Structures are given as structure tokens and as C-alpha cells.
Amino acid sequence: MSSLSSPDTPGPLGLAGQAEADAAARRLASAAAHTAAVKRRERLAQWHLLFIAVVVLGPLVIYPLVRLVMLSLTDAHGLSGHAYATFFSNPETRGVIGTTLGILFASASLASLLGVALASLLFFKPFPGARMVTRFLELFVAFPSFLVAFTLIFLYGSQGSVSIGLQRLFNLQTPPLDFLFGIGGVILAEVVFYTPFVVRPTLASFALLDQRLIEAARSLGANGAMVAFKVILPLAWPGIAAGTILCFLLTLNEFGILLVLGSAHLITLPVAIYSAATVDLDLPTAAAGAVVMLLMSLSLYALYRRVNSRKVKGAGHGR
């Protein structure tokens, strides 16, 4: 009697097992191919990073910074801290650092407060033309800082249009406005120039707020001040803090406004470094001052990155 099935012919269960094995093999092959592709992309990214570091960052950033540090740490006899000793032992250094920090905190604090207030007005109390003002503030950050200084001179200088107009209006013998070339003019110019740098990140933080929380607080009877300080500020503070720290960082490194409006008695750290390098021709001392200023800037930048990463994480959790 002939058999209904041959030993060499797989049954239904054998066919199903073979199909599963083939599918598993294909999945393994696909996973292996994907892993190999990921490794190739990682290697390619590493080569790109190495190329950028060697060809672009090397001659433009890394080498100058290394040379700057080495110049501040060496003299004719080799490694030495003489440049730093000269820089910090100079009796004028304390006054220079004090002037720098005073202008920094005055300008950046006022610019931050004004930026947050202006962003709050543009976002929560929009008025006709508010969008145009926002676009202008975005464009304003592309202007060079010394242009703001010259604009203030043309307007509020002793021979500026506003000053001459007031003189003629009130029949004065001398122009009434004479404050630009000094600490008052520098602070005014820096506040005007750096306020938009606070407005933009603050507006971005306000845009991420959950409006339902604000409406709920208002429905429970909270007034404007309570909503602002109990709801909006705790939620938007990472963006506000990031914009404020950025403002401090940029104000610390400001040079154009100081060069135009600073007087002979208003010497800040950037001006002192510039003077040591170009007037006194004391490059090691100038390099030491530049390294000190670089460390201050990097500290602010590290703080900015930390706060900004918290803002990004908070936005991700909010979504």
C-alpha cells in the first residue's frame, strides 16, 4: 500500500516552521545590516568632526587660544607666571575690574528687566503694530553695536538733534544734554542694544506656556500680579534666565560701544587689554588679561548652556 505522504515532503507544520525560520533569518540579516549602517554613519561623523577640528577649528580657534595661553605663561626664560603677577599687581587692575563689573551688572540688569517687560507686553497685551515691533527687534540684533552708539550721539549728543532742539526751544546758552561720553552713555547704549537679546528667548518661553493654567488661575480669582509671579514666572523662568545670562555674556565682551562712548577715565577690561597690546606693546600682560576675561566668559557660557538645557528638557516634558 502506497503512503499518502513522503518522508521528504514536509507537512503543514514543517512548512510553517521553515517560514518562521526564514523570517527570523531575514530579521537577523536586516538588524545586522542596520547595525553596520549605523556604525558606518558614526565613523563618518567622527571623521567629519575630526576634519572640522583639524581644518576649521584648528587654525581659526584652537591654535590662537593655545598661543594666547602660552604667551601669558611664558617669558624669555620659559614657563612663568610673571604676566599674571604684573596684571594683578597693577594698582589700576582692581579699578578696571570694578568698573567692568559695575557697567556689566548695571547694563545687563536693566536690559534684562526691560526685555522681560517688553516681551510680556508684546505677548500678553498685544497692540496694533506689536508684530512689526517684534520683527524689528529680531532685525535689531543684526546691527553692530557701535552703530547704536553713533545713533545716540546723533540724537542726544551735545550737538545732536534732540539736544539742539531743546536748546533752541528753551533758549539755553549751552546744549542741555551732555552725558553720553561716560558711564551714563555707555550704560544707555548697552541697554538699548542688548534688550532685544532678552526679548526673543523670553517670547519663546511664553509661547510654550500652557494657557489653560493661566486661564484656570484667573478663573479662581487670581489678579494679574498673582498670575505673573505664581504661574507665568515659575513656568517661564528657564527661558528668561537663559536670555538674561546671554545678555550678561554679551555685555561682558562688549567693545564697540566702549570704544565710541568711553572716556579716558572709563577703562574696562576689554579696553585695558586693547591698550596693553596696542599702546604699551605689552603682549604677555595683555594675554594674561585676555585669559582672565576668557575664563569669565566661559563660566557664563557654561551657566547659559546648563540653564538652556533645562529649558529644552522642560519644553519636552511639557509636550
Disulfide bonds with the S-S distance in Angstrom:
none
